[in-house]
Amino acid sequence: MLELTKTPLTDGSGNIQLCLVVPGHQAERVEKAVSGVLDLAESLNDEFVILPKAKFGRALRGFRKREGMSQETLAAQLAEEIQGAPIKYSQRIVSAMERGQRTIQINEAKALAKILNTDPRCFVE
């Protein structure tokens, strides 16, 4: 999976965020390739960040938009997926997750990944 969303997520300064999930048998090869890219970036003396905690929400927003889903629809599906949750999922909660104002819990990451056809590691550290 190389495509995070239909349009790249940037932080406004041209930096691109990336969540990369690869088959286990390719992990070492991909790790070496990514390491080479990071070494190159460091040699250019540019600052870079790889999906910090605050950016998981932006990844969530990108996946949601890729699926053509509203925040309300995602909240409803999340509530259905996590039955018996101690909170009521709403558009406001999804919005807070997307803005990085609410941490995405492990059970939520798993449910979101199932709903949005991606890997839960894209939403948690």
C-alpha positions, 0 to 999 in steps of 0.5 A: 500500500503506497497510496495514503490518500488520493491527494498527499497530506502536507503540513502546508510547507510542502512536507508529505506525510506517509504511512507505509504498510508492507508485507512482512517478507518485504519489510527489511527491503523497504526499511533499507530503501526508506533509510536511504531516503532519510539519509539523503534528506538528512544530508540536505540539512532539511528538517523532516518529520514522519507522521508525528502523533498530531498527524494521525488525525490528518491520516484519518481525515485522508482515509475518510475522504478517500472512502467518500464518507462524512464525519457523521457516517464514520461516527455511526459506523464506528459506534456500530463497530465498537458496540458497548463503548463507554462513549457515544461516537458522534461527528464531534468526536471524529472531528476532534480525532482528525484535528489531533485534539483526541487520541485515537485508542487501540480499539478505535484504530482497529475499528477505523482500519476495518471501516476505512480499509487500511491498517490500524498502525496508520492511526497509532504509534 
